[in-house]
C-alpha cells in the first residue's frame, strides 16, 4: 500500500513539473489594415460569404462548375489527403491506450543424455498476455494528437482552397471562351467587309481611281483578316481543352452562352482584411501548418525528460499435459520504470532545433500567405475599376473610329488626296478597338471572379 502511494505521489509531482515543458498554442500576431487598398469599406459584409451558385447566375456556368467539383482530379487528390490525415489523427488518439498482445505457444523439448539424466520428451503449453502503457507525463502524446489534428484540419482547408481555385478557374476560362467567341464573330464580320472592300477596289481601279497596288493591298488585308480569325479559333480550341481538364474529362467541346448575356456584378463588398483569416482556406491552412509545427516543437522538448512505462505479463502454463490448464497455473509480473535520456549523440538537441526552425518557417509562410491574399484583393479591385474607366473611353473611341472609316472610304471614291492606305489604317484601328472593347468586358468579369476568390469565396 505504501509503495502504491509513493508511485501516485511521484506521478502527481511529475505532472506538475510537466506544465513547464510544453506550451499552450496562441494564434500568431497578424497586423492588418482597417480596409483593403482601393476600398474605403469598413463594413464586414463581403461577397466571400455568397455561395457560388448565387454569385454566378449563368446556368450553363453553374452546371460546368458543378461538374468540375464532382470530377476534378485535383479535388479528389485533396480528399485522399484528408483520409490520410484522418488515419494519423485516429492513431494519435489511440496512442493514449495501452498496447496489448496475446501469445499462445507450444514447445517440445528433448534433451540429450549429456544435458540431462532424463531423456524423456517435455511438452510445454502456455497462454501469455502482455501489456504496456506509457504515461503521458510531459504531454508528448497530447501534443502529437494536437499536431495530428492540425494536419487534418489543414488538409481540409487545402481541399477548400482547391475548390475555390477550381470555381475561379472554370469561371475565368468560361468567360475567356465567351470573349473569344465574340472576337471571332467580329473577325468574321471584318473578313466579309474586307472581301467587299476588295471588290470595291477592283471596280475603282477600272475607273483609274486607285492603283493596282491599292487593289493588292486590299487583298492582303482580306487575308490578314482570315489569319486573325484562324488564330482566334485556335485559342477557342485550347481554352475548351483547358476547361475539359478542369471538368475531369478528355478534351471536348464546351457548352456555353454569350458574352452579351453576362451580368457584371457591381455590388462588390470586400469586408475587412482580418476576415481573410476566416474566409481564405489557404490562409487557414498556413496557420494550421504553423500550429502543427508548434505542437511538434512541444514534442521535441519532451525527449529531454524521462518516460514512465508500466508493463505487465501474465498467463497460464503447463508441462506435458493440458489437463487443468487454468487450475493453479497462472503466473505474471508487473514492471514500472523511468527512463531518463543521458547521452543520445546530440539527437535530442538536433530534433528540437529542427522543430524550432520548422516552426519559424511556418510562421513566416503564414504571414506571407496573408500578405499575398491582401495583395490579390487589391489587384482585383483595381483591375475591375480600371476596366470600367477604360471601357468608358473605348465606347467613345469606337464611335469616332466608325465615322472615320466611313468618311475615309467615301473620300477615296471622290478625291485623290486619300489612298487605300488611309482606309486600311482606319479599319485596323477600328478592329483593334472593337477587340479591345471585348477585352474590357472580359477584364471586368474576370476581376469580379478574382476578387471573389481572393476574398475567400467559392467553397461555400
Secondary structure, DSSP 8 states (H G I E B T S, - for coil): -HHHHHHHHHHHHHHHHHTTTS-----------SS-TT-------BGGGS-HHHH---HHHHHHHHHHHHH-HHHHHHHHHHHHHHHHHHHHHHTTS-EEEEEEEEEEEE--TTT-S---EEEEEEEEEEEEEEE-SSSHHHHHHHHHHHHHHHHHHHHHHHHHHHHHHHHHHHHHHHHHHHHHHHHHHHHHHHHHHHHHHHHHHHTTSS-HHHHHHHHHHHHHHHHHHHHHHHHHHHHHHHHHHHTTS-S-------STT--------B--GGGHHHH-HHHHHHHHHHHHHHHHHHHHHHTTS-EEEEEEEEEEEEES--TTTTSS-EEEEEEEEEE-----TTHHHHHHHHHHHHHHHHHHHHHHHHHHHHHHHHHHHHHHHHHHHHHHHHHHHHHHHHHHHHHHHHHHHH-TT--HHHHHHHHHHHHHHHHHHHHHHHHHHHHHHHHHHHTT-S--
